């Protein structure tokens, strides 16, 4: 009877050690929910044929960067809408221009990029 209990105890201990080492290797920390700091995280979802802008988050400064790609000498209009369809931001950009999206409240937004009358890109931005 002692042999079975000891084997079970060792097996459970090994499983617990393997799970904690896998969590550590994956960078997962067991944090106290009371000690969590509130930070905004950003996520971008774009269309596949996005050849007009590059959008990426800066997690440290909590801003979104928008860089206009080479648009064959034509300017682009970059719009950010909330889910109600209200324009939040509008930038007129030339090739290589860089803008920072700041002061966006938490939530989901839609962006659209136009070159003249043609829509060249669209996607979603989520600020958490």
N, C-alpha and C positions, 0 to 999 in steps of 0.2 A: 504494500500500500504506500509506503514512504517513497519507493522508487518512482511510482507513477506521479505522485504529487510533486516530487522534485523535478521530474522531466517536464511536467506542465508548467511549473514555476519558471524554469530556465527558458522554456519556449516562449512564454509570455514576455519575459524580460528581454530576450533577444529581439522579439518583434517590436517592442517599445523602443529599444535602442536604435533599430534600423529605421523606424519611422522618424525619430527625432533627428538622426543624422541626415536623412533624406530631406527633411524640412530645412535643416541648417544649410545643406548644399544648395538647395533651391532659393535660399535667401529669404525664407519665410520666418518671421519673428513672431513669437507669442507676446503680444503687447497688451497691456491693460487698457481697456476701452476708455477709461477715465483719462488716461495720459495721452490719448491721440490728439494730435494737432490738426486743426481744420485747414486743409489745403485744397486749392482748386487744381484739378487735373483736366487736361484737354485731350480730345480725341478728334481726329479728322477722318472722314470717309469721303473719297472723291470718285469722280467718274473715271473709267479706264482710259479714256482718250484725252486726258488732261495735258495738253501740250502748251497751254498758255500761262499757267501759274504753278508755283510750287508753294505748298502750305505746310508748315511744320510748327509744332509747339515748342516753347521754351519753358520747361517745367520749373526751373529755378526762379525765373522772373514772372511766371504765370501769364505769359503773353503768347499770342499766335503770330508767327511771321508769315508774310505773304510776299513772294518774290515773283515778279513778272519775267517769264522766259522770253526768248527771242521770238518776236511776233511779226517778223518780216516788215519792220518799220511802222506797223500800225499800232495805235494805242488800244488799250483795253479798258473796260469798265468793270470793276470788281464790286459786287453788291453783297451785303450780308443782311438777311431777313430773319425776323423771329418767326415762330410757327404760325402766327396770325397773319403774316404777310407784310408786316410793317418794316420799312427799310431802317436798319440800325446803323449801317456804315456804307459809304460809297467812296471809292477811290478811282481816280483816273490815273492810269499807269502806263509808262512806256517800257520798252525792253530794259531789263536790269533794275527797274525801280524796286525798292524794298519798303514795305509798310508793316507796322506793328498793330495788331488788333488788341487793344487794351480795354479795360473797364467793361467787359462783358459779364453780365450776371450769370449765375448757374443756369444751365438749361441747354436746349438744343436750338441750333440755328441752321439756316440754309444759306449756302453761298452760290452765286451764279456769276459767270464771267462772260462778257460780251465783247466781241471785236466787231465794231460797227453795229450792224443789225443781226449778226449771227451769234448764237450762243455757242461758246467754245468749250465751256466746262461748267459743271455743277456738282454739288456735294453737300455733305452735312458736317457741322462742327458741333461738338458736345463739350460743354464746360461743366465739370463735376466739382 
